[in-house]
Amino acid sequence: MKQTYLLFFLLIAPLWAFGSTPVTPNTTLARETGNNTSAASTFRTQTNGNLGAGNVSKVPLRSLLYPGFSGKLYMHFMPWFGGSNHMNVGYASNSATQVANQVTDMISRGIDGAIVDWYGPNNSLTNQTTQLLRAEAERRGGKFQFAIMEDVGALKSCASTPGCDVTGQLISDLTYAYNTYEKSTAYIRYNGRPAVFFFGVEAYSIDWTRVAASVPGNPLFFQRNAGTFSKGTFDGAYAWPSPNASNPADIGMSYLDYFYNTGLSHPASLAFGTGYKGFNDKLAAWTANRVTNQNCGQTFLKTFAEIAKYYSVNRQLFAVQLATWNDYEEGTELETGVDNCVSIQASSAGTKVSWSITGNPNTIDHYTVFVSTDGTNLMTVDDVPATQSSYDFSGYALAAGKYTVYVKAVGAPFMSNHMSGAVSLTIGNQPPIARLTVTPSSGTAPVMVGANAAASSDPDGYIAKTTIDFGDGTVLSGTTASHAYTKAGTYTITATVTDNNAATARAGATVSVAAPAASGVSVSSPAPNATITGAVKFVASATAVNPITSMRIYVDNVSKYAVNASSINTTLTLPVGTRAITIQAWDSKGNVYKSGLSITVK
């Protein structure tokens, strides 16, 4: 199955310059492949399906929900690691740094808050962790919320003590929760009422009417499973993984169908949907050998697809609680991500890198391109859609050189990311592009012509040298030059540009130069030796290399007419007889040009 991936490049020789794309690193290879979660970096993959700490997709979780989903996305959060009665996962839950890292990680994946599996005020480890979570949520300025879920474990001691009032213990716990947590500005509320959740407490006989009447804050009560919707003392219910101990292939779709159908039939109740990757409690001290297969990420995706079967932008689901952020012991933790079982193979041909994957393509979200000059520091190049299975570098304007390409598949939300092996890529030098303009393109000798090749460019480097050949033996260096043509003819001007890798290109233009007119005075009227009766018509013009500034008519060496122009068109009345006519012109340099003739006037 061919897919598109995140690409990384290693530049061996730093040959780029003006005209090519400069490499400015904004990330590193270690960051793109290393642990980017709040899980301990020492945590290794477990036999119950939990991934080791690694690189996980941070694509927003909402992209898995139906379009227009307006509800909240919460995580079920376990606060008890670091104690002797739980698995060693590499961190202590009651560490302020760890809690801050976990909140940061959850926010980076699109999570709005956490619902804490709380063991009451008498369990110091879980209570301390919950207080740290409250403080961290408050520091996030409205970007993260929290709530408590009273676990059945908080009531076990009372329930096993003769004469202990379990309902009274629950009221005591919830009163503490109100005073300690529910007054927080970061606490989860609906219509001003704090939300309180319960897990497993249905194992005991609880007087819920008494609880509701006794605890402060008028909280909303939520309990798991569809049967809760019909219990009047609860304001809603949440879905939860329901492993089938006899059939690991049963991923709970019938359970979810029933939950969502029941929730829709109780519109006054608030429904919390769920998403989960699977279930496996074989490593838990309390194992019941219950397993729900992960199916390489398909179980996780199907739990979200199930929501879209029942809800839409016009029929909104109130919220989703994912199970779980960090229940490592029952194999539901999402902190280290979801294994999508993907592997990647990549190869190159010319300037194109192609790739394919083994695994399910619907677990891949998108791909991005990175380039590096040292194999360690990378620059983001481009996002590549998941429908693409190759990338052609010919259009990216990398400088000529040898690169190493890596292909990274960015998973769907919470899925693991995967990097291919290294692929060699060689980018050859692209020739420059020559452009030439000349002004003017025609004229009369002598004429000064300017040539300009400044618009020439190089797609993967820079123009190192420019020469301009004017076609008459004159060759000048530089992007602009001027030259005077003194002889008539048609000349081809050629600009030659050379890039930083010695590749050349040429552009040409033609200039037409006309010969100058002969200098002197030309008389059209009167004709030489003409006999004229009456007034005499004078028509004459003068030409010279330099501009003609004035002309004059002499009759018998006497000036009869003058004009500051290069032509004469006038009529004069002359005395009868034979007359000597001289028409004289002067140019801007003072040079004199003459033409003489004789006429007879009657």
ZAFI-369520 format. One record per residue (C-alpha): residue in one letter; chain; x, y negated, z. Coordinates in steps of 0.5 Angstrom, whole numbers, plus 500, padded with zeros to 3 digits. Example, Ala and Ser with C-alpha at 12.3 -4.5 7.8 and 13.67 -1.06 7.14 Angstrom:
   resn   chain     u     v     w
      A       A   525   509   516
      S       A   527   502   514
***
This chain:
   resn   chain     u     v     w
      M       A   500   500   500
      K       A   503   493   498
      Q       A   503   487   502
      T       A   506   481   503
      Y       A   511   479   509
      L       A   515   474   513
      L       A   521   473   509
      F       A   528   471   512
      F       A   534   469   508
      L       A   542   469   509
      L       A   546   464   505
      I       A   553   467   505
      A       A   556   461   501
      P       A   553   454   503
      L       A   553   451   496
      W       A   547   447   496
      A       A   547   439   495
      F       A   543   434   492
      G       A   537   437   488
      S       A   537   443   491
      T       A   533   445   498
      P       A   537   443   504
      V       A   537   449   509
      T       A   535   445   516
      P       A   534   451   521
      N       A   528   451   526
      T       A   528   458   529
      T       A   533   464   530
      L       A   533   471   527
      A       A   533   473   535
      R       A   527   469   536
      E       A   523   472   530
      T       A   524   479   532
      G       A   525   479   540
      N       A   520   479   545
      N       A   516   473   545
      T       A   511   476   550
      S       A   510   475   558
      A       A   512   482   559
      A       A   519   484   562
      S       A   524   485   557
      T       A   526   491   560
      F       A   519   494   559
      R       A   520   500   554
      T       A   514   504   550
      Q       A   510   509   554
      T       A   507   515   552
      N       A   500   513   554
      G       A   500   508   548
      N       A   503   502   551
      L       A   508   498   547
      G       A   515   496   549
      A       A   516   489   550
      G       A   517   486   543
      N       A   515   481   537
      V       A   507   480   537
      S       A   503   476   533
      K       A   500   470   536
      V       A   495   469   530
      P       A   489   466   534
      L       A   484   471   537
      R       A   478   468   534
      S       A   480   470   527
      L       A   477   477   529
      L       A   470   474   531
      Y       A   465   472   527
      P       A   465   465   523
      G       A   462   460   528
      F       A   464   463   534
      S       A   463   458   540
      G       A   464   462   546
      K       A   470   463   551
      L       A   475   469   550
      Y       A   477   471   557
      M       A   482   476   559
      H       A   481   481   565
      F       A   488   480   569
      M       A   491   485   574
      P       A   495   482   580
      W       A   498   487   583
      F       A   505   489   580
      G       A   511   489   584
      G       A   508   493   590
      S       A   510   500   592
      N       A   503   503   590
      H       A   503   501   583
      M       A   507   503   576
      N       A   514   499   576
      V       A   513   494   569
      G       A   519   490   570
      Y       A   516   484   574
      A       A   512   482   580
      S       A   505   479   579
      N       A   506   474   585
      S       A   512   470   582
      A       A   510   463   580
      T       A   514   464   574
      Q       A   511   470   572
      V       A   504   467   572
      A       A   506   461   568
      N       A   509   465   563
      Q       A   503   470   563
      V       A   498   464   562
      T       A   503   461   557
      D       A   503   467   553
      M       A   495   468   553
      I       A   494   461   551
      S       A   499   462   545
      R       A   494   468   543
      G       A   488   464   543
      I       A   485   466   550
      D       A   481   461   554
      G       A   482   464   561
      A       A   483   470   566
      I       A   478   474   570
      V       A   482   477   576
      D       A   481   484   578
      W       A   481   481   586
      Y       A   482   486   592
      G       A   479   481   597
      P       A   483   476   602
      N       A   486   482   606
      N       A   490   484   600
      S       A   496   479   600
      L       A   499   481   594
      T       A   493   480   589
      N       A   491   474   593
      Q       A   497   471   593
      T       A   498   472   585
      T       A   491   470   585
      Q       A   492   463   588
      L       A   498   462   583
      L       A   494   463   578
      R       A   489   458   580
      A       A   495   453   581
      E       A   497   455   574
      A       A   490   454   571
      E       A   490   447   574
      R       A   496   445   571
      R       A   494   446   564
      G       A   489   440   564
      G       A   483   444   562
      K       A   486   449   557
      F       A   486   455   561
      Q       A   480   457   566
      F       A   480   463   571
      A       A   475   467   575
      I       A   475   472   580
      M       A   472   479   580
      E       A   471   483   586
      D       A   474   490   585
      V       A   471   496   589
      G       A   478   497   592
      A       A   476   490   597
      L       A   471   494   600
      K       A   474   501   601
      S       A   476   500   608
      C       A   470   497   610
      A       A   466   503   607
      S       A   470   508   610
      T       A   470   505   617
      P       A   464   507   621
      G       A   459   502   623
      C       A   462   497   618
      D       A   457   493   614
      V       A   459   493   607
      T       A   454   488   605
      G       A   457   483   610
      Q       A   464   485   608
      L       A   462   483   601
      I       A   459   476   603
      S       A   465   475   607
      D       A   470   476   601
      L       A   465   471   597
      T       A   465   466   602
      Y       A   473   466   602
      A       A   473   466   594
      Y       A   468   460   594
      N       A   472   456   599
      T       A   479   458   596
      Y       A   478   459   588
      E       A   471   457   586
      K       A   472   449   588
      S       A   478   449   583
      T       A   477   444   577
      A       A   479   450   573
      Y       A   474   455   575
      I       A   470   458   570
      R       A   463   455   571
      Y       A   456   455   567
      N       A   451   450   568
      G       A   455   448   574
      R       A   455   454   577
      P       A   461   459   578
      A       A   462   465   575
      V       A   463   471   580
      F       A   464   478   577
      F       A   464   485   580
      F       A   467   492   578
      G       A   465   498   581
      V       A   462   496   587
      E       A   455   499   585
      A       A   459   505   588
      Y       A   456   503   595
      S       A   449   501   597
      I       A   449   493   597
      D       A   443   488   599
      W       A   444   484   593
      T       A   438   479   595
      R       A   442   478   602
      V       A   448   477   598
      A       A   445   472   594
      A       A   442   468   599
      S       A   448   468   604
      V       A   454   466   599
      P       A   455   459   598
      G       A   456   455   591
      N       A   450   459   588
      P       A   454   463   584
      L       A   452   467   578
      F       A   453   474   578
      F       A   456   479   573
      Q       A   457   487   573
      R       A   459   492   568
      N       A   455   496   563
      A       A   448   495   560
      G       A   444   497   566
      T       A   446   490   569
      F       A   441   486   565
      S       A   435   489   568
      K       A   437   488   575
      G       A   434   481   577
      T       A   440   479   582
      F       A   445   479   576
      D       A   445   473   571
      G       A   449   477   566
      A       A   453   483   564
      Y       A   460   485   561
      A       A   462   491   557
      W       A   467   495   559
      P       A   471   501   556
      S       A   468   507   557
      P       A   473   513   555
      N       A   470   520   553
      A       A   474   525   557
      S       A   472   531   553
      N       A   473   527   546
      P       A   479   522   545
      A       A   476   520   538
      D       A   470   517   541
      I       A   472   510   541
      G       A   466   507   545
      M       A   462   505   539
      S       A   455   508   541
      Y       A   456   505   548
      L       A   458   498   545
      D       A   451   499   540
      Y       A   447   500   547
      F       A   450   494   551
      Y       A   449   489   545
      N       A   442   491   543
      T       A   440   491   551
      G       A   443   484   552
      L       A   439   481   546
      S       A   433   484   549
      H       A   434   480   555
      P       A   436   473   552
      A       A   435   470   559
      S       A   442   474   561
      L       A   449   472   559
      A       A   453   477   555
      F       A   460   478   556
      G       A   462   483   550
      T       A   469   486   550
      G       A   475   488   546
      Y       A   480   494   547
      K       A   486   498   544
      G       A   484   504   547
      F       A   485   508   554
      N       A   490   513   557
      D       A   490   514   564
      K       A   495   520   564
      L       A   501   516   567
      A       A   496   513   573
      A       A   497   516   580
      W       A   489   517   580
      T       A   489   520   573
      A       A   483   523   570
      N       A   486   525   564
      R       A   481   520   560
      V       A   484   518   553
      T       A   481   514   548
      N       A   485   514   541
      Q       A   488   507   539
      N       A   488   509   532
      C       A   494   505   530
      G       A   490   498   532
      Q       A   483   500   528
      T       A   480   501   535
      F       A   482   494   537
      L       A   479   491   530
      K       A   473   496   531
      T       A   471   493   537
      F       A   471   486   534
      A       A   467   488   528
      E       A   462   491   533
      I       A   460   484   536
      A       A   459   481   529
      K       A   454   487   528
      Y       A   449   483   533
      Y       A   452   476   533
      S       A   453   470   529
      V       A   453   463   528
      N       A   445   463   529
      R       A   445   468   535
      Q       A   451   467   539
      L       A   455   471   544
      F       A   456   468   550
      A       A   463   470   552
      V       A   468   476   551
      Q       A   472   479   556
      L       A   478   483   553
      A       A   480   489   557
      T       A   486   488   559
      W       A   491   484   559
      N       A   496   488   564
      D       A   493   495   566
      Y       A   499   499   564
      E       A   497   505   568
      E       A   490   506   564
      G       A   494   504   558
      T       A   489   498   556
      E       A   494   493   557
      L       A   495   488   551
      E       A   501   484   554
      T       A   506   488   550
      G       A   501   488   544
      V       A   497   493   540
      D       A   501   498   536
      N       A   499   498   528
      C       A   504   503   526
      V       A   507   499   520
      S       A   513   500   517
      I       A   516   496   511
      Q       A   521   497   505
      A       A   523   491   501
      S       A   528   491   495
      S       A   530   485   490
      A       A   531   485   482
      G       A   533   478   479
      T       A   530   473   483
      K       A   524   477   486
      V       A   524   480   492
      S       A   518   486   493
      W       A   516   490   498
      S       A   511   495   500
      I       A   508   498   507
      T       A   506   504   510
      G       A   500   504   515
      N       A   494   500   515
      P       A   494   493   511
      N       A   488   491   515
      T       A   493   490   521
      I       A   497   485   517
      D       A   495   478   517
      H       A   500   473   513
      Y       A   507   472   512
      T       A   512   467   512
      V       A   519   465   509
      F       A   525   463   512
      V       A   532   462   510
      S       A   539   462   513
      T       A   546   459   512
      D       A   549   464   518
      G       A   544   470   518
      T       A   542   467   525
      N       A   539   460   525
      L       A   533   460   520
      M       A   529   455   517
      T       A   521   456   515
      V       A   520   456   508
      D       A   513   458   506
      D       A   507   462   508
      V       A   505   468   504
      P       A   498   470   504
      A       A   497   478   505
      T       A   494   479   498
      Q       A   502   478   495
      S       A   507   483   495
      S       A   513   479   492
      Y       A   516   473   492
      D       A   520   469   487
      F       A   526   465   489
      S       A   527   462   482
      G       A   522   456   484
      Y       A   524   455   491
      A       A   531   451   488
      L       A   536   455   493
      A       A   543   453   491
      A       A   547   458   487
      G       A   550   463   492
      K       A   549   470   495
      Y       A   543   471   500
      T       A   540   477   505
      V       A   533   477   505
      Y       A   528   480   511
      V       A   521   481   510
      K       A   517   480   516
      A       A   510   483   517
      V       A   506   478   521
      G       A   500   482   525
      A       A   493   481   526
      P       A   492   478   533
      F       A   495   482   538
      M       A   498   487   533
      S       A   506   488   533
      N       A   510   484   528
      H       A   515   488   524
      M       A   522   487   520
      S       A   524   490   514
      G       A   532   492   513
      A       A   536   487   509
      V       A   536   486   502
      S       A   541   483   498
      L       A   539   477   493
      T       A   544   473   488
      I       A   541   466   486
      G       A   545   464   480
      N       A   546   456   478
      Q       A   541   453   474
      P       A   543   448   469
      P       A   542   440   469
      I       A   537   437   466
      A       A   540   431   461
      R       A   535   425   460
      L       A   537   419   456
      T       A   534   412   454
      V       A   537   407   449
      T       A   535   399   448
      P       A   535   397   443
      S       A   534   402   438
      S       A   535   398   432
      G       A   538   391   430
      T       A   543   387   425
      A       A   550   388   426
      P       A   553   385   431
      V       A   548   388   436
      M       A   549   390   443
      V       A   546   397   445
      G       A   545   399   452
      A       A   545   407   454
      N       A   542   410   461
      A       A   543   417   463
      A       A   541   415   470
      A       A   534   419   470
      S       A   538   426   469
      S       A   538   431   475
      D       A   540   438   477
      P       A   535   443   480
      D       A   539   446   485
      G       A   545   442   486
      Y       A   547   435   483
      I       A   550   431   477
      A       A   558   431   478
      K       A   560   427   471
      T       A   556   423   466
      T       A   559   421   459
      I       A   556   417   453
      D       A   558   418   446
      F       A   556   412   442
      G       A   557   416   435
      D       A   562   411   433
      G       A   568   414   436
      T       A   567   410   443
      V       A   566   415   449
      L       A   565   412   456
      S       A   564   415   463
      G       A   558   413   467
      T       A   551   414   468
      T       A   550   407   464
      A       A   554   404   459
      S       A   554   398   453
      H       A   557   398   446
      A       A   557   393   441
      Y       A   556   396   434
      T       A   559   391   428
      K       A   558   395   422
      A       A   551   397   419
      G       A   549   405   420
      T       A   545   410   423
      Y       A   549   412   430
      T       A   547   418   434
      I       A   548   417   442
      T       A   549   423   446
      A       A   549   423   454
      T       A   553   429   457
      V       A   552   431   464
      T       A   555   436   468
      D       A   553   439   475
      N       A   557   441   481
      N       A   558   448   478
      A       A   560   446   471
      A       A   554   447   467
      T       A   552   442   462
      A       A   546   439   458
      R       A   546   434   453
      A       A   541   429   451
      G       A   541   424   444
      A       A   538   418   441
      T       A   539   415   435
      V       A   540   407   433
      S       A   539   404   427
      V       A   544   398   425
      A       A   543   393   419
      A       A   548   389   415
      P       A   547   382   416
      A       A   545   377   411
      A       A   550   373   407
      S       A   552   366   409
      G       A   550   360   405
      V       A   544   356   403
      S       A   539   359   398
      V       A   535   354   394
      S       A   528   356   391
      S       A   526   349   388
      P       A   528   345   384
      A       A   531   350   379
      P       A   538   347   377
      N       A   538   343   371
      A       A   531   342   371
      T       A   527   336   368
      I       A   522   334   373
      T       A   516   329   372
      G       A   514   325   378
      A       A   515   328   386
      V       A   520   333   387
      K       A   519   339   391
      F       A   525   342   395
      V       A   524   349   398
      A       A   531   352   401
      S       A   533   356   407
      A       A   540   358   410
      T       A   543   364   413
      A       A   549   365   417
      V       A   552   370   423
      N       A   551   364   428
      P       A   544   361   428
      I       A   543   355   423
      T       A   541   349   427
      S       A   540   344   422
      M       A   539   342   414
      R       A   539   336   410
      I       A   538   334   403
      Y       A   543   329   399
      V       A   541   325   393
      D       A   547   322   390
      N       A   551   323   396
      V       A   546   320   400
      S       A   542   323   406
      K       A   534   323   404
      Y       A   531   328   408
      A       A   534   332   415
      V       A   530   338   419
      N       A   533   341   425
      A       A   531   348   422
      S       A   534   354   418
      S       A   529   352   412
      I       A   526   346   408
      N       A   520   345   405
      T       A   518   338   403
      T       A   517   333   397
      L       A   521   327   395
      T       A   520   322   390
      L       A   527   320   387
      P       A   529   315   382
      V       A   528   316   374
      G       A   535   319   371
      T       A   540   325   372
      R       A   541   326   380
      A       A   546   330   384
      I       A   543   334   389
      T       A   546   337   395
      I       A   543   341   400
      Q       A   547   342   407
      A       A   546   347   413
      W       A   550   347   420
      D       A   550   353   425
      S       A   551   353   432
      K       A   558   353   432
      G       A   559   347   427
      N       A   560   351   421
      V       A   557   348   414
      Y       A   554   351   408
      K       A   552   348   402
      S       A   549   349   395
      G       A   549   344   390
      L       A   545   343   383
      S       A   543   337   378
      I       A   536   335   376
      T       A   533   330   371
      V       A   527   326   374
      K       A   522   322   369
***
